[in-house]
Amino acid sequence: MEKFKTHWEIQHNWQLLFPFFGLLTLGYSAYKIANAFLSSYAKVYIVITTILVFYILLKLTLFIFKKLENKWILDYKWEMIRVFMVFAITGSSSLYIGRPIMKLIGITKENLNPIIYWILFIIIGLIFYQILLVTFGWLFGQFKFFWEFEKKMLRRFGLKRFVD
């Protein structure tokens, strides 16, 4: 355990919550992926596939951590897990908020061309994504990181005058 704490630069036991919830979320994602592909098969196949997908996702996540370790300016390695969790929660939340907003406005797949519907859905999702990213970043104690990330993203969208 000391080796794990040293590797992730964990000084206090409460910081172990982030790797725990990160692994829990990764396991849930692996199960959802396995179940989506094998829902009509026996549970044994789903469990085996979940373990395999979990292993692949874990290796991919650790590879991405290694690549972003020097690019992102964070105080400790364990904070990267917190940042990834914010990105995951924000992406899912923006979709869950976007759908009801579309219905509230009266935009559905049935009353609009599917291409236009999906373009509007992506635009509305992106708008809420920007707002939720900073909000969840603040809730997870990473406001400064996400505010800088948000400003960089807005500059890339060509909205420099709103940032500077």
N, C-alpha and C positions, 0 to 999 in steps of 0.2 A: 504494500500500500504506500509506503514511503517513496518508492521509486515512481509510482503513479503521481503522487502529490508533487514530487520534485519536477517531473517532466511537464506537468501542466501548471507549475508555479502556484500551487494552492497553499496558502498560508493558514487558512481557518477551515474548520470542518464544514461550516455552512456552505462554503464554495463548492463542496462535492455535490451539491444539489444540481448544479448545471451539467456536469458530465452524466449524472444519473438520469436527469430528465432528457438530455440529448440522446442517450442510448434508448430510453423508453420511447421517445418519439421516432427514432430510427426503426425500432422494432415494430411499432404500429404502422409505419409507412411500408415496411417490408411485408407485413401481413395484408395490408390493403392491396398492394400490388399483386401478391400471390393469389389472394382471393378473387381479384378482378379477372385473372387469367384462368383460374382453376375452380371457379365457384361450383361447377357441376360435378367435380371429382370428389373422391373421398377425403375426409379431413386429414388423413395421414399424408397425402400428397401436398395438401396446403401447408401443413406444418413443415415438411421437408423443404418445400419451395420457399417458405418464409425464412427459414434458417439460411438457405443459400442466398436469397436476395438481401437479407440482413448483412451477411458477410460482404457481399459486393458493395452495398451502400456504405458500409463502414470503411472499407478500403478506399472507396471513392472520396468519402468525406475527409479522411485523414490525408489523402493526396491533395485535396483542395486546401485544407488547413496549411499544409506545408508550403504550397504555392503562395498563399495569401499572408503568411506569417510576417514576411518582411514588407509587404505592400501596405497592409493596414497598420495604423499606428494605435496600438493598444498597450496598456501597462503590463498585462499578464496574458499568458496563453489561454487560460480558462475563459477569458472574456470573449474569445473567438466563438466558443460554444454559445454564449449568450447572444452574440451578434447573429449567428446562424439561426437561433431560435426566433429572434425578432423578425428576420427575413421570412421564415416559414409561417409564423403567425400572421404577419402582415399580408403575405400573398393570399393565404386562405381567407382572411377576413375581408379583403377587398373584393373577392368574388362573392362572398356571402352578402355583402352590403350592396354590391352592384346589381344583383338580380332583383331584389325588391325595389330598388330605385327605378330600374327600367320598367317594372310593372306599374309602379306608382305614376310614372310619367305617361304610361299607356303604350309603351313600346313592347311588342311581343313578336315572336317569330312568325306568327300567323298573319299579323297585319302589316308586316314590313318585309321587304326583300331580305333574304337571309344574309347576304353579303353586307348590306348596310346595317343590319341588326348587329352582326358581330363586330363591325368597325366601331359602332356606337358603344357596344358593350366593353370593348377594349379601352376606348377613350374614358368612359366613366370609371372603369376599374383602375386605370392609371391615375386619375384624379384622386380617387379615394386612397390609392396605394401611397401616394406622396404624403397625404395627411396622416394616415395610419402609421407609416414608417417612423415619423418623428414622434408620434404619440406613444407607440409601443417601445421605441427606443428610450424615451423618457421614463416609462414605467419600469423598464429593465435596467435603468441606471446607466444608459449609454447615450444620453441626449447629445453630448458634444460630438461623438463619432457620427451619429446619424444626421445631425444638423449639417456637418461638413459634407457628408455623403449626399445629402439632399441638395445642397447648393451646387455641388459638382454635377449632379444629374440635371438640375434645372438649366445650368449653363450649356450642357450638351443638347438640351431641347431647344436652345436658342432663346432662353428667357433670362438673359443676363441682367436686364434692368430690374427684375424683381429680386435679385439676389444681392447685387452690389449697392 
